[in-house]
Amino acid sequence: MKLLSVNLGRPRAVPYTDQRDGVTGIDKRPVDGPVRVAAPGPKGVGGSGLAGDAVCELRHHGGDDQAVYAVAREDLDEWERTLGRTLANGSFGENLTTEGLDVSGALIGERWAVGPELVLEVTSGRIPCRTFQGHLGEKGWVKRFTERGAPGAYFRVIQPGGIRAGDAVRIVHRPDHEVTVALQFRAATTERTLLPRLLAAGAALHPEALATARTYVEKYGAQSTA
């Protein structure tokens, strides 16, 4: 299990973002040298957890609970076969492209040690948006990505550190529940009746996702589907 690449984005003007200045940092490219990763600050103020990486739309992206975004190379390979096109590392706007890890199958609250120092904690899956669709240039991309249900994972930084391509990734903690990134994503998008199950992940869950689950339970009760 390792990092295939560490990917950074620079602000770029595009016609397909709702960001008020018309710029996005979603076009991320692999970099060679070591990159420092640390908690960036609260959402709306902090951007990316990776030094040198741009997050332009702070209303919806970045912040401590979405400091790092990872996608499995295996998922990119599967999309290559589906779409009939090459998808380079970073194509989904991910900071980390991994090998040998089921990223969407990771548990909320699972912790990864990356390289010699960095420790990350899984918080949620990535919800696709208009900017993501425009970046990929695929018709109906938001719907297709959602239906596939393998969104990749957001992380918060537990212990800062430097990382680079080729670093080993170790799972150093797996919580005692069954709330995976994929389950959280389904609950947030296509199967709202799964929301009560997210409460098992507790405070490890992204605060906005936790609040949504609690609100649902208050309104509808704790029954859910399998």
C-alpha positions in Angstrom: 0.0 0.0 0.0 1.6 3.2 -1.1 1.2 6.7 -2.6 1.6 6.6 -6.4 1.5 10.4 -6.5 1.0 13.6 -4.5 -1.0 16.1 -6.6 -1.3 19.9 -6.3 -3.4 22.4 -8.1 -3.0 26.0 -9.0 -5.8 28.5 -9.4 -7.1 28.5 -13.0 -9.9 30.5 -14.7 -12.6 28.2 -16.2 -16.2 28.7 -17.5 -17.7 25.9 -15.4 -17.3 26.9 -11.8 -19.7 28.9 -9.5 -16.8 30.3 -7.6 -17.3 34.1 -7.7 -13.9 34.8 -9.3 -14.4 32.0 -11.8 -11.3 30.1 -10.7 -10.7 26.6 -9.5 -7.8 24.4 -8.2 -9.4 21.1 -9.3 -6.8 20.6 -12.0 -4.2 18.8 -9.9 -0.9 17.5 -11.2 1.7 15.2 -9.6 4.7 16.8 -8.0 8.2 15.4 -7.4 9.4 16.8 -4.2 8.2 16.4 -0.6 5.0 18.2 0.3 4.1 19.4 3.8 0.7 18.4 5.1 -1.0 20.1 8.1 -4.5 21.1 9.3 -5.4 24.2 7.3 -8.0 25.7 9.6 -11.8 25.7 9.8 -14.0 25.4 6.7 -14.6 28.8 5.1 -11.2 30.0 6.2 -8.7 27.2 5.6 -8.1 25.7 2.2 -6.1 22.6 1.4 -4.0 20.7 3.9 -1.2 20.4 1.4 1.3 23.3 1.1 1.2 24.8 -2.4 -2.3 23.4 -3.2 -5.1 25.7 -4.2 -8.7 25.5 -2.9 -10.6 28.4 -4.5 -14.2 27.7 -3.4 -13.9 27.8 0.4 -17.7 27.7 0.9 -17.8 24.0 -0.1 -14.2 22.7 -0.1 -11.2 22.6 2.1 -10.9 23.2 5.8 -9.8 20.9 8.6 -12.3 18.1 7.9 -11.7 18.1 4.1 -7.9 18.8 4.3 -6.9 16.0 2.0 -8.7 14.1 -0.7 -7.6 10.6 -1.8 -8.6 8.4 -4.8 -7.5 4.8 -5.5 -5.6 4.3 -8.7 -7.7 1.2 -9.1 -10.8 3.3 -9.3 -9.3 5.6 -11.9 -8.3 2.4 -13.9 -11.9 1.2 -13.8 -13.2 4.6 -15.0 -10.6 4.5 -17.8 -12.1 1.3 -19.0 -15.7 2.7 -18.7 -14.9 6.0 -20.4 -12.4 4.8 -22.9 -9.9 7.5 -22.1 -6.7 8.0 -20.1 -7.1 9.4 -16.6 -3.8 10.6 -15.2 -3.1 10.7 -11.4 -4.8 13.8 -10.1 -7.6 13.7 -12.7 -10.4 13.6 -10.1 -8.8 16.6 -8.3 -7.4 14.3 -5.7 -4.3 15.2 -3.6 -3.3 11.6 -3.1 -3.5 8.8 -5.7 -3.0 5.5 -3.9 -2.2 1.9 -4.8 -3.4 -1.2 -3.0 -6.0 0.6 -0.8 -9.8 0.3 -0.9 -10.3 4.1 -0.3 -14.0 4.1 -0.6 -14.2 1.0 1.6 -12.3 2.8 4.4 -14.1 3.3 7.6 -15.0 6.7 8.9 -12.5 7.4 11.6 -9.9 5.0 10.1 -6.4 6.4 10.4 -3.6 6.1 7.9 0.1 6.7 8.6 1.6 8.1 5.4 5.4 8.3 5.1 7.5 8.8 8.2 5.3 11.4 10.1 1.8 12.1 8.7 -1.3 10.6 10.2 -4.7 11.2 8.5 -8.2 10.3 9.6 -11.1 9.5 7.3 -14.1 11.8 7.6 -16.4 11.4 4.6 -16.8 10.8 0.8 -16.5 13.4 -1.9 -19.8 14.7 -3.2 -19.6 15.5 -7.0 -20.3 19.0 -8.2 -20.7 21.1 -11.4 -17.0 22.0 -11.3 -16.0 18.3 -11.2 -18.2 17.6 -14.2 -16.8 20.5 -16.2 -13.3 19.5 -15.4 -13.9 15.9 -16.6 -15.9 17.1 -19.6 -18.2 14.1 -19.4 -21.9 14.5 -20.0 -24.0 13.5 -17.0 -20.9 13.0 -15.0 -22.4 13.9 -11.6 -25.1 11.2 -12.0 -22.6 8.6 -13.3 -20.1 9.2 -10.5 -22.9 9.1 -7.9 -24.3 5.8 -9.3 -20.9 4.2 -9.2 -20.7 4.9 -5.5 -16.9 5.0 -5.1 -16.2 8.6 -4.2 -12.8 8.5 -2.7 -12.2 9.8 0.8 -11.7 13.1 2.6 -9.3 13.2 5.6 -8.5 15.5 8.5 -4.9 15.8 9.7 -4.2 14.2 13.1 -0.4 14.6 12.9 1.3 16.8 10.3 4.2 15.7 8.2 5.9 15.6 4.9 5.0 13.2 2.1 6.1 12.3 -1.4 5.3 9.8 -4.1 6.3 6.3 -3.2 5.7 6.7 0.5 4.2 3.7 2.2 0.7 3.9 3.6 -0.2 1.9 6.7 -3.6 1.6 8.4 -2.9 2.2 12.0 -6.4 2.3 13.5 -9.7 0.9 12.4 -12.8 1.9 14.5 -15.3 -0.6 15.9 -18.2 0.2 13.5 -19.2 -0.6 9.9 -19.7 2.9 8.5 -17.6 3.1 5.4 -17.0 6.0 3.1 -19.2 4.3 0.5 -22.0 3.9 3.0 -21.8 7.5 4.0 -21.8 8.6 0.4 -24.9 6.6 -0.4 -26.7 8.0 2.7 -25.8 11.5 1.6 -26.9 11.1 -2.0 -29.2 8.2 -3.1 -30.3 6.4 0.0 -31.3 8.9 2.7 -32.8 6.1 4.8 -29.3 5.0 5.6 -28.5 8.2 7.5 -29.3 6.8 11.0 -26.5 4.3 10.5 -23.9 7.0 10.2 -24.3 7.9 13.9 -22.2 4.9 14.8 -19.2 6.8 13.5 -19.7 9.5 16.0 -17.4 12.6 16.1 -15.1 11.1 13.5 -17.7 11.8 10.8 -17.5 15.1 9.0 -19.5 17.6 11.2 -21.9 18.5 8.4 -22.6 14.8 7.7 -23.1 14.1 11.4 -25.5 17.0 11.7 -27.5 15.8 8.7 -27.8 12.3 10.2 -28.9 13.7 13.6 -31.5 15.9 12.0 -32.9 13.0 10.0 -33.2 10.9 13.1 -34.9 13.7 15.0 -37.5 14.0 12.2 -38.0 10.4 11.1 -36.6 8.2 13.9 -33.7 5.7 13.9 -35.0 3.0 11.6 -32.9 2.5 8.5 -32.4 0.0 5.6 -29.6 -2.5 5.4 
